[in-house]
Amino acid sequence: MGALSISRFAKSNRASGFAGPFKAVVSATTGSPTITTDGTATIYAFTGDGSITFSKAGKISVFGIGGGGGSKGYGRPSGGGAGKHYENPDLFVEAGTETITIGAGGSAGGNSAGYAGDGGPTLFGSSVFCNGGSGAFSIEQRNWQNAGGGSGGPAGGNYISNTNGLANAKGQGSSLSGVTGVDTDISGTTTTYGTGGDDNDAVAGPANSGDGAGGWNSTSGKAGGSGVFIVRVG
């Protein structure tokens, strides 16, 4: 095959995202990700900021989620919204270094009107951006109205309208419990991330879950769970 044909073949595969068995190669990481294996694949789970360097371009699988929103408490219990997630089993990456930022969980809201803290975004270079979930909202105490948080986007519970948050739509829905999250088996074991906070459990979002925090009318609000970013190679 001539040099021109080889060049055209390479460009064709590059444009199609390497439809063949071309996998990226990792040469270095920073930020101390948890590294595990699943069969022939290697999994890099980033629970804090860091970077990953690819010595060879190719395909990887990724899962990321932003930080969950904080909740409101006391007479204004509302759950925080879950972080928005992103999953792609065939993401093409160039050779080079990608910076990873993990979204922090939103801060707890107290016994006062207003919002709890929003979750922070999780980023993978310039190609992936996962929004954090919205913090719960309330104004003056009114008939113990409660609301659970949404899942999959900025959607905190809305105390005053007694409504849940739904994905990408703040303060909508009808149930008082947090919306169920999303399952992924990217690490080899099915794990649920991004559950909206309940209105009646006063549970903080676990670290690296993307969960919204739960609220309760006899205690202050809680912080949302931080995000995570997982890279699977091979």
Backbone torsions as a table, in degrees:
resi	resn	phi	psi	omega
1	MET	NA	127.4	-179.3
2	GLY	-69.8	167.2	-178.3
3	ALA	-60.6	-38.4	-179.1
4	LEU	-66.4	-41.5	178.8
5	SER	-64.4	-41.0	177.6
6	ILE	-61.2	-42.9	179.6
7	SER	-62.0	-43.6	-179.7
8	ARG	-65.7	-38.8	178.2
9	PHE	-62.1	-44.7	-179.2
10	ALA	-63.8	-43.1	-179.9
11	LYS	-65.3	-38.5	179.3
12	SER	-62.9	-44.2	178.4
13	ASN	-67.3	-36.8	179.1
14	ARG	-64.4	-43.1	-178.1
15	ALA	-66.5	-31.8	-178.9
16	SER	-86.7	5.9	179.8
17	GLY	75.3	26.8	-177.4
18	PHE	56.0	70.4	-178.3
19	ALA	-64.1	-19.3	178.6
20	GLY	-82.7	-168.3	-173.6
21	PRO	-83.0	44.7	-178.4
22	PHE	-93.7	113.0	-178.1
23	LYS	-109.3	144.2	175.9
24	ALA	-65.7	159.1	177.9
25	VAL	-120.9	127.4	179.2
26	VAL	-92.7	130.6	179.7
27	SER	-111.5	-19.9	-178.5
28	ALA	-164.6	156.4	172.6
29	THR	-140.0	158.4	168.4
30	THR	-129.1	164.6	179.0
31	GLY	89.0	3.8	175.5
32	SER	55.3	56.8	174.5
33	PRO	-66.0	154.9	172.7
34	THR	-78.3	122.3	-175.2
35	ILE	-110.3	123.3	179.0
36	THR	-133.8	173.2	176.8
37	THR	-125.9	153.9	175.1
38	ASP	-141.7	99.1	-172.0
39	GLY	65.7	-125.3	179.4
40	THR	-90.5	-3.0	-177.5
41	ALA	-89.5	149.7	173.3
42	THR	-113.4	134.5	-176.2
43	ILE	-115.9	131.1	178.5
44	TYR	-115.6	110.1	-178.7
45	ALA	-104.3	110.8	-179.4
46	PHE	-92.5	114.8	176.7
47	THR	-102.3	-3.6	175.0
48	GLY	-146.3	173.2	-178.4
49	ASP	-59.5	147.4	178.5
50	GLY	-176.0	-157.9	177.7
51	SER	-153.2	161.8	177.2
52	ILE	-137.3	133.2	-177.2
53	THR	-110.6	130.0	178.4
54	PHE	-106.9	122.1	178.2
55	SER	-84.8	-13.6	178.9
56	LYS	-140.9	134.1	177.8
57	ALA	-69.1	155.9	177.4
58	GLY	159.9	-162.5	-177.0
59	LYS	-93.4	146.5	170.0
60	ILE	-137.8	165.4	169.9
61	SER	-108.4	140.7	-178.8
62	VAL	-137.2	151.8	169.7
63	PHE	-141.2	133.1	177.0
64	GLY	-142.5	155.8	176.2
65	ILE	-149.7	142.1	177.6
66	GLY	-77.2	171.1	178.2
67	GLY	-69.9	147.1	178.4
68	GLY	-80.1	155.8	-179.7
69	GLY	-78.3	153.9	176.1
70	GLY	-77.4	165.2	-177.3
71	SER	-111.2	165.6	173.2
72	LYS	-105.7	153.0	-176.4
73	GLY	-132.8	-161.0	-176.9
74	TYR	54.4	-131.5	-176.9
75	GLY	-76.0	6.8	-176.7
76	ARG	-131.3	54.1	-173.8
77	PRO	-74.2	123.1	175.9
78	SER	-146.2	140.7	179.9
79	GLY	-85.1	151.7	177.0
80	GLY	-80.3	152.0	177.3
81	GLY	-76.4	148.7	176.8
82	ALA	-75.9	157.6	175.4
83	GLY	-69.8	154.9	177.2
84	LYS	-79.0	137.7	-178.0
85	HIS	-108.6	162.5	175.9
86	TYR	-142.4	133.1	176.4
87	GLU	-139.1	134.6	-179.5
88	ASN	-146.4	115.8	-179.1
89	PRO	-80.4	-6.7	-175.4
90	ASP	-139.4	57.1	178.7
91	LEU	-87.7	125.9	177.5
92	PHE	-85.9	133.3	175.9
93	VAL	-126.3	144.4	174.2
94	GLU	-80.4	161.2	170.6
95	ALA	-64.2	137.3	-177.3
96	GLY	140.1	-169.2	-175.2
97	THR	-111.0	132.4	175.7
98	GLU	-111.7	130.5	178.2
99	THR	-88.2	138.1	-178.8
100	ILE	-118.0	128.6	176.8
101	THR	-119.1	129.0	-178.8
102	ILE	-101.4	126.6	-178.7
103	GLY	-69.6	134.0	176.8
104	ALA	-77.3	154.2	173.8
105	GLY	-71.3	147.5	179.4
106	GLY	-67.9	149.5	-177.6
107	SER	-73.6	154.7	179.9
108	ALA	-69.8	147.1	174.3
109	GLY	-102.7	143.5	-178.1
110	GLY	-93.3	-160.2	-178.2
111	ASN	-89.0	68.0	-178.3
112	SER	-155.2	163.6	179.4
113	ALA	-68.6	154.2	174.7
114	GLY	116.9	-163.0	-175.5
115	TYR	-101.9	147.5	160.5
116	ALA	-78.0	173.9	-175.1
117	GLY	-74.6	143.1	174.2
118	ASP	-76.1	150.1	172.5
119	GLY	-73.1	153.1	179.6
120	GLY	-86.7	157.7	-178.8
121	PRO	-78.0	149.1	172.1
122	THR	-104.7	131.6	-174.7
123	LEU	-128.1	145.1	172.0
124	PHE	-125.1	100.7	-175.4
125	GLY	54.6	-136.8	177.4
126	SER	-107.0	5.1	-173.8
127	SER	-98.3	-22.6	-177.4
128	VAL	-129.8	129.8	178.3
129	PHE	-136.4	114.9	180.0
130	CYS	-111.0	110.2	-179.5
131	ASN	-62.3	152.1	171.4
132	GLY	-82.6	159.9	178.2
133	GLY	-77.9	152.2	179.3
134	SER	-74.7	146.2	173.2
135	GLY	-71.7	153.3	178.2
136	ALA	-63.6	157.0	-176.1
137	PHE	-129.2	144.1	171.4
138	SER	-155.6	156.2	168.4
139	ILE	-116.4	-135.8	-174.6
140	GLU	-68.4	150.6	178.9
141	GLN	-57.1	133.5	-176.7
142	ARG	-152.2	99.5	173.9
143	ASN	57.3	31.4	175.0
144	TRP	52.9	39.9	178.7
145	GLN	-73.8	135.2	-175.1
146	ASN	-125.3	166.3	175.2
147	ALA	-159.9	141.6	175.5
148	GLY	-87.9	164.9	-179.7
149	GLY	-86.9	159.6	178.4
150	GLY	-86.8	171.8	179.7
151	SER	-123.7	140.0	171.6
152	GLY	87.5	16.7	177.9
153	GLY	170.3	179.8	-177.0
154	PRO	-72.4	89.8	-174.0
155	ALA	-147.5	83.1	178.6
156	GLY	-83.2	155.3	176.0
157	GLY	-65.3	152.5	-176.8
158	ASN	-119.3	104.2	-175.6
159	TYR	-59.1	-44.7	-170.2
160	ILE	-69.4	-31.1	-178.7
161	SER	-101.2	2.9	176.8
162	ASN	56.3	42.8	-177.1
163	THR	-128.3	147.9	174.0
164	ASN	-75.3	160.8	165.6
165	GLY	-88.3	146.9	172.3
166	LEU	-118.6	170.2	-177.5
167	ALA	-56.4	123.2	175.8
168	ASN	61.0	23.1	179.3
169	ALA	-146.5	99.3	-173.0
170	LYS	-65.4	133.1	171.5
171	GLY	65.8	43.8	176.1
172	GLN	-129.2	158.0	-179.8
173	GLY	122.1	-167.7	-177.0
174	SER	-142.1	-29.0	-177.6
175	SER	-72.6	157.3	179.9
176	LEU	-99.7	1.0	177.6
177	SER	-105.2	157.2	-178.2
178	GLY	-66.8	148.1	-178.3
179	VAL	-73.6	139.1	-178.9
180	THR	-63.1	145.8	-176.3
181	GLY	-84.1	-158.7	-175.9
182	VAL	-115.0	140.8	178.4
183	ASP	-96.5	143.3	172.6
184	THR	-143.0	146.6	176.2
185	ASP	-116.5	26.5	-176.9
186	ILE	-58.8	-28.1	-179.2
187	SER	-91.5	0.8	-179.1
188	GLY	101.5	-15.9	176.6
189	THR	-128.3	134.6	-178.8
190	THR	-67.2	125.9	-178.0
191	THR	-132.4	141.3	178.7
192	THR	-99.6	131.7	177.1
193	TYR	-126.0	159.8	168.1
194	GLY	69.9	48.7	174.4
195	THR	-92.2	133.7	178.0
196	GLY	-68.0	149.7	-177.8
197	GLY	-73.1	137.5	173.9
198	ASP	-71.6	163.9	177.6
199	ASP	-92.1	-2.2	-170.6
200	ASN	-138.6	30.3	179.9
201	ASP	-129.3	-13.0	177.2
202	ALA	50.7	41.5	-179.4
203	VAL	-107.8	127.1	175.7
204	ALA	-69.0	152.2	175.8
205	GLY	-67.7	128.4	178.7
206	PRO	-60.5	150.5	178.7
207	ALA	-58.1	137.1	174.7
208	ASN	61.1	32.0	178.1
209	SER	-108.3	-23.9	-171.6
210	GLY	70.2	11.2	-177.9
211	ASP	-76.9	145.3	168.8
212	GLY	-76.7	151.7	179.9
213	ALA	-79.8	152.8	176.9
214	GLY	-92.5	150.3	178.2
215	GLY	-112.6	163.1	179.2
216	TRP	-156.5	147.2	-171.1
217	ASN	-82.7	3.6	178.1
218	SER	-118.7	12.9	179.3
219	THR	-151.5	170.3	179.2
220	SER	-76.1	168.3	178.3
221	GLY	-66.3	170.1	-178.5
222	LYS	-123.5	162.5	179.6
223	ALA	-83.0	148.8	176.0
224	GLY	-76.3	164.4	178.8
225	GLY	-80.3	141.8	177.3
226	SER	-68.5	167.2	-179.4
227	GLY	-87.2	-172.4	179.3
228	VAL	-155.3	156.4	172.5
229	PHE	-139.3	128.5	-174.4
230	ILE	-122.8	131.7	178.2
231	VAL	-117.8	127.8	177.7
232	ARG	-115.4	126.4	-176.9
233	VAL	-123.5	127.7	176.9
234	GLY	101.1	NA	NA
